[in-house]
Amino acid sequence: APLSHPPWVTTTLGCFLIFTIVVDILGNLLVIF
């Protein structure tokens, strides 16, 4: 179904996922140092 969700939903989820991963990596680096 093409109208299952608008395109911006996928973009938002993708950016949020990348942001979460980056924050997790930075958090681990701060813990190490």
N, CA, C and O atoms as a Tinker XYZ file with bonds, in Angstrom:
   132  protein
     1  N      0.844000   -1.204000    0.000000    73     2
     2  CA     0.000000    0.000000    0.000000    64     1     3
     3  C      0.874000    1.246000    0.000000    63     2     4     5
     4  O      1.594000    1.488000    0.968000    81     3
     5  N      0.827000    2.036000   -1.058000    73     3     6
     6  CA     1.673000    3.237000   -1.160000    64     5     7
     7  C      1.350000    4.272000   -0.083000    63     6     8     9
     8  O      2.221000    5.048000    0.310000    81     7
     9  N      0.094000    4.288000    0.402000    73     7    10
    10  CA    -0.306000    5.296000    1.381000    64     9    11
    11  C     -0.214000    4.764000    2.806000    63    10    12    13
    12  O     -0.881000    5.277000    3.705000    81    11
    13  N      0.612000    3.734000    3.017000    73    11    14
    14  CA     0.734000    3.170000    4.360000    64    13    15
    15  C      1.344000    4.191000    5.306000    63    14    16    17
    16  O      0.938000    4.282000    6.465000    81    15
    17  N      2.312000    4.957000    4.827000    73    15    18
    18  CA     2.911000    6.029000    5.619000    64    17    19
    19  C      3.603000    7.014000    4.691000    63    18    20    21
    20  O      4.165000    6.612000    3.672000    81    19
    21  N      3.570000    8.311000    5.032000    73    19    22
    22  CA     4.224000    9.334000    4.202000    64    21    23
    23  C      5.732000    9.167000    4.216000    63    22    24    25
    24  O      6.278000    8.569000    5.143000    81    23
    25  N      6.417000    9.688000    3.199000    73    23    26
    26  CA     7.877000    9.509000    3.069000    64    25    27
    27  C      8.652000   10.098000    4.239000    63    26    28    29
    28  O      9.713000    9.587000    4.597000    81    27
    29  N      8.132000   11.175000    4.844000    73    27    30
    30  CA     8.890000   11.829000    5.917000    64    29    31
    31  C      8.999000   10.950000    7.146000    63    30    32    33
    32  O      9.904000   11.129000    7.962000    81    31
    33  N      8.075000    9.990000    7.287000    73    31    34
    34  CA     8.142000    9.094000    8.442000    64    33    35
    35  C      9.408000    8.253000    8.360000    63    34    36    37
    36  O     10.121000    8.095000    9.351000    81    35
    37  N      9.686000    7.713000    7.174000    73    35    38
    38  CA    10.889000    6.894000    6.998000    64    37    39
    39  C     12.146000    7.722000    7.231000    63    38    40    41
    40  O     13.094000    7.257000    7.864000    81    39
    41  N     12.151000    8.949000    6.721000    73    39    42
    42  CA    13.316000    9.826000    6.903000    64    41    43
    43  C     13.528000   10.151000    8.374000    63    42    44    45
    44  O     14.656000   10.133000    8.866000    81    43
    45  N     12.431000   10.449000    9.073000    73    43    46
    46  CA    12.530000   10.793000   10.493000    64    45    47
    47  C     13.043000    9.615000   11.302000    63    46    48    49
    48  O     13.917000    9.773000   12.155000    81    47
    49  N     12.497000    8.427000   11.032000    73    47    50
    50  CA    12.938000    7.239000   11.761000    64    49    51
    51  C     14.399000    6.942000   11.468000    63    50    52    53
    52  O     15.145000    6.539000   12.361000    81    51
    53  N     14.809000    7.139000   10.227000    73    51    54
    54  CA    16.203000    6.886000    9.849000    64    53    55
    55  C     17.150000    7.835000   10.566000    63    54    56    57
    56  O     18.179000    7.413000   11.094000    81    55
    57  N     16.800000    9.121000   10.585000    73    55    58
    58  CA    17.649000   10.108000   11.262000    64    57    59
    59  C     17.680000    9.844000   12.759000    63    58    60    61
    60  O     18.722000    9.980000   13.400000    81    59
    61  N     16.527000    9.465000   13.316000    73    59    62
    62  CA    16.466000    9.189000   14.752000    64    61    63
    63  C     17.326000    7.991000   15.103000    63    62    64    65
    64  O     17.997000    7.978000   16.135000    81    63
    65  N     17.304000    6.970000   14.229000    73    63    66
    66  CA    18.105000    5.769000   14.473000    64    65    67
    67  C     19.592000    6.110000   14.432000    63    66    68    69
    68  O     20.354000    5.685000   15.301000    81    67
    69  N     20.003000    6.874000   13.427000    73    67    70
    70  CA    21.412000    7.278000   13.309000    64    69    71
    71  C     21.817000    8.133000   14.512000    63    70    72    73
    72  O     22.902000    7.956000   15.067000    81    71
    73  N     20.940000    9.063000   14.914000    73    71    74
    74  CA    21.226000    9.928000   16.056000    64    73    75
    75  C     21.409000    9.104000   17.323000    63    74    76    77
    76  O     22.312000    9.365000   18.118000    81    75
    77  N     20.539000    8.096000   17.509000    73    75    78
    78  CA    20.635000    7.242000   18.689000    64    77    79
    79  C     21.945000    6.474000   18.703000    63    78    80    81
    80  O     22.584000    6.349000   19.747000    81    79
    81  N     22.353000    5.953000   17.534000    73    79    82
    82  CA    23.604000    5.191000   17.444000    64    81    83
    83  C     24.795000    6.101000   17.749000    63    82    84    85
    84  O     25.705000    5.710000   18.480000    81    83
    85  N     24.791000    7.310000   17.190000    73    83    86
    86  CA    25.894000    8.254000   17.417000    64    85    87
    87  C     25.997000    8.608000   18.899000    63    86    88    89
    88  O     27.092000    8.632000   19.460000    81    87
    89  N     24.859000    8.880000   19.529000    73    87    90
    90  CA    24.858000    9.223000   20.955000    64    89    91
    91  C     25.378000    8.051000   21.777000    63    90    92    93
    92  O     26.117000    8.244000   22.742000    81    91
    93  N     24.993000    6.840000   21.397000    73    91    94
    94  CA    25.443000    5.653000   22.119000    64    93    95
    95  C     26.958000    5.502000   22.000000    63    94    96    97
    96  O     27.633000    5.190000   22.981000    81    95
    97  N     27.487000    5.724000   20.806000    73    95    98
    98  CA    28.938000    5.607000   20.588000    64    97    99
    99  C     29.676000    6.691000   21.380000    63    98   100   101
   100  O     30.678000    6.407000   22.036000    81    99
   101  N     29.179000    7.935000   21.318000    73    99   102
   102  CA    29.816000    9.026000   22.060000    64   101   103
   103  C     29.755000    8.750000   23.559000    63   102   104   105
   104  O     30.709000    9.044000   24.281000    81   103
   105  N     28.655000    8.196000   24.029000    73   103   106
   106  CA    28.525000    7.865000   25.446000    64   105   107
   107  C     29.551000    6.825000   25.855000    63   106   108   109
   108  O     30.149000    6.931000   26.926000    81   107
   109  N     29.760000    5.822000   25.014000    73   107   110
   110  CA    30.748000    4.785000   25.314000    64   109   111
   111  C     32.155000    5.370000   25.335000    63   110   112   113
   112  O     32.973000    4.990000   26.173000    81   111
   113  N     32.441000    6.295000   24.417000    73   111   114
   114  CA    33.763000    6.923000   24.383000    64   113   115
   115  C     33.995000    7.742000   25.653000    63   114   116   117
   116  O     35.092000    7.731000   26.211000    81   115
   117  N     32.957000    8.454000   26.107000    73   115   118
   118  CA    33.101000    9.261000   27.322000    64   117   119
   119  C     33.331000    8.365000   28.531000    63   118   120   121
   120  O     34.071000    8.734000   29.444000    81   119
   121  N     32.707000    7.196000   28.545000    73   119   122
   122  CA    32.890000    6.265000   29.659000    64   121   123
   123  C     34.308000    5.704000   29.633000    63   122   124   125
   124  O     34.935000    5.550000   30.681000    81   123
   125  N     34.816000    5.398000   28.433000    73   123   126
   126  CA    36.164000    4.828000   28.310000    64   125   127
   127  C     37.204000    5.852000   28.765000    63   126   128   129
   128  O     38.114000    5.530000   29.530000    81   127
   129  N     37.059000    7.084000   28.286000    73   127   130
   130  CA    38.021000    8.116000   28.673000    64   129   131
   131  C     37.576000    8.794000   29.956000    63   130   132
   132  O     38.257000    9.695000   30.446000    81   131
